[in-house]
Amino acid sequence: MTDKEIYLFLVDDTSNGILTLKDDDGTSFELEQLGLIPMHGVLYAIMDLKKIEGKEVTEEEAGIVLLELDMDEEEDMYYVQTVEDDELFDEVMDAFEALPLE
């Protein structure tokens, strides 16, 4: 998937919220979208890792993946990257956890 396809999938209210991505080595990961948080002029997608290579994750592998979603409308460019910064990760997760349950 391209960054644009990933971005549009994650902001689409009608999607099923299950996203399959491949890393640079070709390993596939199935992630379930838990929510979106707008912060610092971008969107952050909170994703729960469900499967690796089609197999359910173990307790050690399980965890949250945070994706930063950004776009430039004038250039029609979309950017998706994982958040590696621990402080930013914690800040976004704190904001997500502070949201009221629907």
C-alpha positions as CSV (number, residue, x, y, z in Angstrom):
1,M,0.0,0.0,0.0
2,T,1.1,3.5,-0.7
3,D,1.2,6.2,2.1
4,K,-1.9,7.8,0.4
5,E,-3.8,4.5,0.5
6,I,-2.9,3.9,4.2
7,Y,-3.8,7.5,5.1
8,L,-7.2,7.4,3.3
9,F,-8.0,4.0,4.8
10,L,-7.3,5.1,8.4
11,V,-9.3,8.3,8.1
12,D,-12.3,6.5,6.5
13,D,-15.1,6.0,9.0
14,T,-16.5,3.1,6.8
15,S,-13.3,1.0,6.8
16,N,-13.2,-2.2,8.9
17,G,-10.2,-0.8,10.9
18,I,-7.9,-3.8,10.1
19,L,-4.8,-2.8,8.1
20,T,-2.2,-5.2,6.7
21,L,1.2,-3.7,6.1
22,K,4.6,-5.1,5.0
23,D,7.9,-3.9,6.3
24,D,11.1,-3.5,4.2
25,D,11.9,-7.2,4.6
26,G,8.5,-8.3,3.3
27,T,7.1,-9.4,6.7
28,S,3.3,-8.8,6.9
29,F,1.7,-7.3,10.0
30,E,-2.0,-7.1,10.7
31,L,-3.0,-4.1,12.8
32,E,-6.4,-3.1,14.3
33,Q,-7.1,0.7,14.4
34,L,-8.1,1.8,17.9
35,G,-8.4,5.5,17.2
36,L,-7.0,8.7,15.8
37,I,-5.6,11.7,17.7
38,P,-4.9,15.0,16.1
39,M,-1.8,16.7,17.7
40,H,1.0,18.9,16.5
41,G,-0.6,19.5,13.2
42,V,-0.8,15.9,12.2
43,L,-2.9,12.8,12.9
44,Y,-1.7,9.9,15.0
45,A,-3.3,6.5,14.4
46,I,-3.2,4.2,17.4
47,M,-2.9,0.6,16.2
48,D,-3.0,-2.7,18.0
49,L,-0.7,-5.4,16.6
50,K,-2.8,-8.5,16.0
51,K,-0.9,-10.8,13.6
52,I,2.6,-11.3,12.1
53,E,2.8,-13.3,8.9
54,G,-0.8,-14.4,9.4
55,K,-0.2,-15.8,12.9
56,E,-1.7,-14.4,16.1
57,V,0.9,-12.4,18.1
58,T,2.3,-13.8,21.3
59,E,2.2,-12.0,24.5
60,E,5.8,-10.8,24.0
61,E,5.1,-9.6,20.5
62,A,1.8,-7.8,21.3
63,G,1.7,-4.1,21.6
64,I,0.6,-0.7,20.3
65,V,2.0,0.7,17.1
66,L,1.7,4.5,16.7
67,L,1.6,5.8,13.1
68,E,2.1,9.5,12.3
69,L,-0.2,10.6,9.3
70,D,0.5,13.8,7.5
71,M,-0.4,15.3,4.1
72,D,0.3,18.2,1.8
73,E,-3.0,19.0,0.0
74,E,-1.4,21.4,-2.4
75,E,1.1,18.7,-3.6
76,D,-1.3,15.8,-3.1
77,M,1.4,14.1,-1.0
78,Y,0.8,11.8,1.9
79,Y,3.2,10.6,4.6
80,V,2.9,7.7,7.0
81,Q,5.6,6.7,9.5
82,T,5.9,4.9,12.7
83,V,6.6,7.0,15.8
84,E,9.9,6.0,17.3
85,D,10.3,8.9,19.8
86,D,9.3,7.6,23.3
87,E,8.3,11.0,24.6
88,L,6.0,11.7,21.7
89,F,4.6,8.1,21.9
90,D,3.8,8.7,25.6
91,E,2.3,12.1,24.9
92,V,0.0,10.8,22.2
93,M,-1.0,7.7,24.3
94,D,-1.8,9.9,27.3
95,A,-4.1,12.1,25.1
96,F,-5.7,8.9,23.7
97,E,-6.3,7.4,27.1
98,A,-7.8,10.6,28.4
99,L,-10.6,10.5,25.7
100,P,-14.0,9.6,27.1
101,L,-15.3,6.2,26.2
102,E,-18.0,6.2,23.5
